[in-house]
Amino acid sequence: MKPTVPDREPDDRGLVLLAQQGDAQAFRKLVERYQRRIVQLALSMVKDPDEAMDIAQETFVRVHRYLPSFKGDSSFFTWTFRIATNLCVDAARKKARSGRVGLPVAHDEELETELAAGMDPLSAALVGPLRAAENRELRERLGAALEQLSEDHRAIVLLREVDGLSYEELSAVLGIPKGTVMSRLFHARMRLQAMLRDEATDGGDRAAARTTAEADA
């Protein structure tokens, strides 16, 4: 008697083919597979949980609408993240123009640990504070620094350091050459680090001033 082999979870390509044939359950599995990561990306971009959920829902509305014409030239993951990233950037730009401020967002530690897996040493060395933010003060500093980046710089940092996209995937998702990916990411990282250093210096100066004032009192 042959041992039974458990059914394997279909890969994206198989689920896409089934969904294109009208299989609602296959499409639901695709949504479940990527919804959490897209919500996290949107949350990091717009800082508003409700708006992040709206962006995720709109992403999959568009995915469902255009799925019949999806040819598979890129992976389903890349295609979906391109849609989500464009929606995030558009929403962040509208928010910046309107002057709206996002709500403070609590981070899911389990999710952060999951997303941190597979980070390359260079990224860890350059953007270590993104992974080392274990206290509220540093989280707030990071959030404020990210808010000051341009929408394009913020998107590429989050896609690389939070979602762990490769340079090839970043090129496909953002629709820019790999050389531009490397240059944009480098400048975004340097800008982010400079803001964090300036904030740390300002914070140290303020603390020293308080200590001096207390000593003189």
N, C-alpha and C positions, 0 to 999 in steps of 0.2 A: 504494500500500500504506500503510495507516494505521500510525503508530508505536504500538508497544505501550505501554500505560499500566501502570506497576507497581501491584500491588494495595496499597491503603492498609490500614494497621492499623485494625481496627474500633474504634470508640469504645466507651466503657463501656456505653452503652445497647444497642448492638448485641450486645456480648458477653453482657450480662445476659439479653437475650431468647433468645440461643442456649443459654446455660447453663440457663435455666428450661425449655427444651425437652429437657434432658438431655445437652447437648453438654459432655463432660468437658474437652475441649481449651479451650473458651471459658472455662470456670471457671478452668482452670489459668492462662490468660493474665491473668485478673483478679487472681489471687493473685500472680503474678509482678510485676504492675504496681504493687502497693501493699505487698507484704510487707516490703520493705526499710525503707520509711518507718514502718511500724507497729512493726517491731523496734526502730528507732532511738527512737521515742517511748517504747516500753516500757522500753528500756534507760535512758533519761534519767529515767524515773519510779522504777524499782525498783532500778537499779544492780546488776543481777545478770544476766549474759548468758543463763544457762540459764532463769531465770524469764521473761526477756524473750522468748525463743523460745517458751516455753510459752504466754505471753499471745498472741503472734502466731498460734500454731497454734489456740488456743481461739477467737480472733477469727474465723478462717476456717471453723472447724467450725460456729460459730453462723451465719455468713453463708450457708454452704451449707444449713444446716438451715432457715433462714427465707427463703431466696431465692425459693422458689415464691410466697410471699405478698408479696414486695417489689413495691410498686405504682409506684415511680418518682416519688413526690411530692417527694422530695429526690434529690440525685444519689447514685449508688452510692458515690462517694468519701465524701460526708458521712455516709451511713448506716453505712458500714464504720468510719469513724473514730469515730463515736459509740459503736459497740460496743467498739472497742479502748480508747477513753478511759475508759469505764465500768469495763472490766476492769482497766486500769492504776490508776485511783483506788482501786478495791476492794483490789487487791493492795498498794498503798502504805499504805493504812490498816491492813490486817492486819499488815503488817511493822512499822508504827509501834507497834501495840498489843503485838506480841510482843517488841519491842525488838531485832529482828534488824538487823544492819548489812550493807549490800550490799558486794560486792567492788569494788575499784577498777576502773574501766572505761577502756580505751584508746579514744580517739576516732579515727575514720576521717577523715583530713584530706580525702581526695577526696570523701567523703560530705558533710562540712561545707561544702566549697566549692560542691557541687551544691545543697545546701539553702539556702545563703546567697543564691542568685540571686533577684532580685525583691524584696528587702527594701526597704521604703519608708524615706525619709530620717528620718521621725520615730522609727521603731523603732530605726534605726541610731544615732540621737543618744541616745535614752533608754537603750538596752540595748547600747550598743557593746561593752562587755566580753564579751558572749556571742560576738561575732564576732572580738574581738581577742585571745582567749586563745591566745597562741602559745607559752607556756611552761608547764611543769608546775605551778609554784607558783600561777599565776593560775588554771589549770584546777582545781586542788584547792580554791582559795578559792571559785570559782564553784560547784563541786559541793557544797561544804559549805553555801554560802548557799542554794542551791536545796533542799537537804535540810531546811533550817529553815523553808521556806515551808509553808503548809498544802497538803494534797493538791490542793484546788481551785485555789489560786494557782499551784502548780507546774505543773499541767496546762495552765492557760491561757497561761502564759508559754512553755512548750515548744511548744504548738500554734501560737502566734503567731510566735515568734521562730525556732524550728527548722523547723517544718513550713510556715510561711508562710501559714497560713489567714487569709482575710479576716474582717472583723468579721461579715459575714453568715454565713460558713461556721462561725465560732466559735459564733454564736447557734444554728445548726442542730445542730452536733455536741454542744454542751453542754446544749441544750434550755433556754436562758435568753434573755430579751429582749436586743436589741442594746444598750440602755442599760445593762443589767447587765453585759454583756460589757465595755463601755468602762470602767465603774467598777471592775470586778474586776481588769481588766488594769492600770489605772492604779495601784491600790493594791498589786498584786503587784510591779509595776516599782519603785515607790517603796520598798517593803519590801526588795526585793533590793538596790537601790542603797544604802540605809541600812546594811544588813549589810556590804556590800563596803567602804563608807567606814569603818565602825567597825573592821573587820578591818585595813584599811590603817593606821588611826591606831594601833591596838594593836600592829601589827607595827613601826611607826616608833618607838613608845615603847620596845618591847623592844630594838630595834637601838640606840637611844640609850643605854639602860641598860647594854647590853653594852659599848658604846664607853667610857662613863664608868668602868665597872668595870675595863676593861683599862688605862685611863689611870691609875687609882689604884693599880693593882697594882705 
